[in-house]
Amino acid sequence: MVITPVLVLSFVIIFILAWLFIKTIETNKWLLLLLSTLATPLLYFYLFYPIFNIFSSYHHQKYFNAENWKANPELRFEMMAQLNNNNQLIGKTKAEIESDFGAAGWYGWDDSIKANSKNQWNYNMGFKPGAFNKQQECIEIMFKNDTVVTLETYQLEKKFE
């Protein structure tokens, strides 16, 4: 475990809250200190940390890797930031994209031809973690003359039945 200022601050706050709660039960200062010290890590790892992870949308970010992309489609959103920020796909050909990403999940709609365009490839990137997240992350890769010109990420609302 990496000790960060946020972790230390969380422990201090939980220790103070445990101290105040146990103080209503016990008045002996040494026993109060011992019980608060023992309760702090338990409260942190079994109460605070799980609740924080449920309601926060924090997720790990990873570098793009073609093997991981194909093997773990539900975790593709972790690679999204690098794909957007670095523009490393701009200028790649359709064959290179297909070898790295696999076949397109679906083709995007083009209003000019009133049909799905084979120059707009879409991929499902999974769901970001969180308790109330219904947004499925997607990426659309647009081609012109068989080379990538733009990337666009968007969210689709998933309805659970």
N, C-alpha and C positions, 0 to 999 in steps of 0.2 A: 504494500500500500504506500502510495506517495503522500507525504505529509505536505499539505498546501495550506495557505492562510484560510481558505474557505473551510477546510476540514477542521482546523484548530478552532476557528470561530464557532462552528457548529457544535463542537464538543464543549466549548465554554458555555454556550447558551443552554445546551441540554444539561450540563452539570448544574448550572444555576437553577434551572427549572426543577431538576430532581432534588436539589438542596432545599428549595422552598417547599416542595411537596412533602418531603420526608420530615422537614422541620415541624410540620403540623402534627406528625405522629410521634416523633422522638425529640427529646430535648438535650440529651447527652451529646456534646459537641464531637467527641471522638467517634462515637457510634454513627452520628449523623454524617461525618466526613467519610467514614468507611462505607456506609451504605450508598451515599451519593457517588463515590468513586466507583463502586461496583455496578451501580445502576446505569451510569452514563454510557459505557460502551454497549450495554444490552439495549438500552433505549435507542441509541443511535442506529445500530445494525438491524434491530428487529422492528423498529417503529418508524423512525425518521427517514432512513435511507430508502426503504421500500415505498413509502408514501411519496417521497420526493421523485423517485423514478417513475411512478405511475403517472404523476401529473406534469412532469417536465417533458419537453420534447427533445432533450439532448440525445444525440447519437454520435457514435464514433465516425470519423471520416477516414477513408482509406484511399490509397492510390488505385487507379484503374488497372485491372489485371484481367485479361481475356478469359483465363481459366476460371477465376472466381465469378466473373460475370455470368458465364454459362452454367456453372455448378450451383450457384446460390442466387436465383432470381429474386428471392424475397429480400435480399440484402443489397441490392443494386443501388439503393438510395444513398448508401454510405460513400459511393464513388461519385455522386452527383456534383459535389462542390468542385472537385478537381476537373471534371469534364467541362463545367461551365467556365471556370476561372482561367484555365490555361489555353483554351482554344486549340488544343492539340489535335482535334479532329478536323479542323478547317483545312481544306485542300486534299483530304484523303479521298480515294476513289470508292465506288460502291463495293468493289471486290474486297478492298481492305476492311471496310466497315463490316461487311458480311462475315469475313474471317474472324474478326475480333468480337463482334456482337452477336453473330448468328443471323438467321433470317429475320426480317422485320416482323414484329408482332402484328401490326396492321398498318395499312396505308392511310395517310391523312386525306381529308376531303379538300378538293380544290374547286372553288366556286367558278373559276374561269372555264373549266371543262365540265362542270356539274357531275363529277365522278371522283372516285378515289384515285389519287395520283401516285404513280410508282416512284415519284421523286420526293415524297414525304414519308419517311419511315418512322414509325412510332414503336417505342419499347416501354414495357411496364417495368417500373423500378421498385415496386413494393410499397409498403406502408412504413412511414416513420413511426417509431415507438411512441406510445402515449395512450392514456386511458380513453380519451374521447376523440381520437383521431379517426376520421372516416375518409380522409383524403388519400387517394392512391397517387403516388408520384409517377409521372410519365415524362419521357423525353421524346421530342420530335427532331429528327435530323432531316434537313432539307438539302436537296441536291440540285445542281445546275450543271449541265454537260457532264453528268456522272461524277462530279466532285462535290464534296460537302461545302456549302456556303454559309449555313447558319445552324445553330442548335437552339432549341427552345424547350424549357421545362414547364410543365403545367400539372395541375392536379385534377383528378376526376373524383367525384364523390361516389363512394361505394355504398350501396344500400344493402344492409344485412337483413335477411328475412328470418 
